[in-house]
Amino acid sequence: MKESNISGKSHNKSSRLARHSPVPRKGRISTTVRALKHRNFQLFFTGQLISLVGTWMQSVAQSWLVYRLTGSSLLLGSVGFASQIPVFLVAPLGGIVADRNNRHRVVIGTQIASMALAFVLAALTLSHRIQVWHVFVLAALLGVVNAFDIPGRQSFLVDMVGKEDLMNAIALNSSMFNGARIIGPAIAGILVAKIGEGWCFLVNALSYIAVLIGLLMMKVQRPVYHAPPGSPLDHIIEGFRFAQRTTPIRNILLLLGVVSLVAMPYSVLMPVFANNLVKGGVSGLGMFMGTRDDPRAVGLGILMCATGVGALLGALTLATRSGVRGLGRWVAFSCGGFGISLALFSISKSFWLSTALLVPVGFCMMLGMSSSNTLIQAMVPDQLRGRIMAVYSMMFMGMAPFGAFLGGALADRLGAAVTVAMGGVVAIGSAAIFGLNLSRIRVEARRLIVAQETAGGEPSQEMTAQIIED
């Protein structure tokens, strides 16, 4: 017995020393990219990286197309509403599809549908038959596809890498998303100014070929799903009930919902800021690139690229972590920092200062969203993963259309700067309230995380040691 205690103390001491000892540079790098040791995730990562460059090109080009055709902030917000409201309405159905079917096949189906819609948008634009109502319809249809794609793709990560590397896979997935966010808008800004929006849409459609090849090359083994008694509606309600009665998850989702409603519309209004901020300096950059006709498009690409740089840094910061200890504080500080950065951005009159301020905007936004995603997935049972990620999608993306529509309407009356500043202030207040409640929900969060790790086998040391010793 005495011998056992001594060895236990020795083990605890060595564990503490291991956690506080400097990590070799090679070890830090391998920790940051450890999910890439899984072949399936390698294929997914490579294909998605190419495809997401095209997705960001289409996003920027579509916003600019609508603003060029209408000059209306309200219609910009309305297109954002049309593209994201289906996520709010249909995501619960997408969640149950992800939980009851092969997630691999679900993701393949959504990528094929997204590719088809991009080809239609490209054909209409390149043939000069595009009208604003076409953009609205295609944006809404893409929103329906995303309502199935987001919960399916997010819950598919655990099928590719397992629970032990899930946190790193989420962070690398966000890094990939935001690496593309740097490249895509920059290319789109140049292409739109040189040859028009339609070519960006065509490039996006072709980029889906890469992700489909990667998905078809995967070999994914997932246990056969045995549906419990009850209708699909009962199963959807079960997911909502779990989210509502689980205090840590509920609080995170409420914070995400508020921030998405009031602060995320800044991205929808970015063409307005590009139009107002572009002066001689950026015009000179446009002429240098051979884009004399419309340097505002180049300016829009630069602004979006700056946000992507910050977001990539935020995702990589999370990727260096090997445990979930302290992530609740990261969520609070990140959402607060997001609001502060937005408020400062809204009052800037200089294009290059605004560009610099968008780096912390992207950093805080992505660090908060990825940390939230990680915490929720660590706490949720696997049989409910798709449905809870559907609720996450509703709060993160599903609230955004209401915010986009509200932001567009307010920007028409008050101006884009005032609208963004107001959203930043509300985000700061919401983050403060969440932070004040952290101590109350921490115990339940620890219990849930350890329970889910135990359900998958022995709890990994990187999870339990980092949670309990707080």
Secondary structure by P-SEA (a helix, b strand, c coil): caaaaaaaaaaaaaaaaaaaccccaaaaaaaaccccccaaaaaaaaaaaaaaaaaaaaaaaaaaaaaaacccaaaaaaaaaaacccccccaaaaaaaaacccaaaaaaaaaaaaaaaaaaaaaaaaaccccaaaaaaaaaaaaaaaaaaaaaaaaaccccccccaaaaaaaaaaaaaaaaaacaaaaaaaaaacccaaaaaaaaaaaaaaaaaaaaaccccccbbbbccccaaaaaaaaaaaaaacaaaaaaaaaaaaaaacccccccaaaaaaaacccaaaaaaaaaacccccaaaaaaaaaaaaaaaaaaaaaaaaaacccccaaaaaaaaaaaaaaaaaaaaaacccaaaaaaaaaaaaaaaaaaaaaaaaaaaacccccaaaaaaaaaaaaaccaaaaaaaaaaaaaacccaaaaaaaaaaaaaaaaaaaaaacccaaaaaaaaaaaaaaaacccccccccccccc
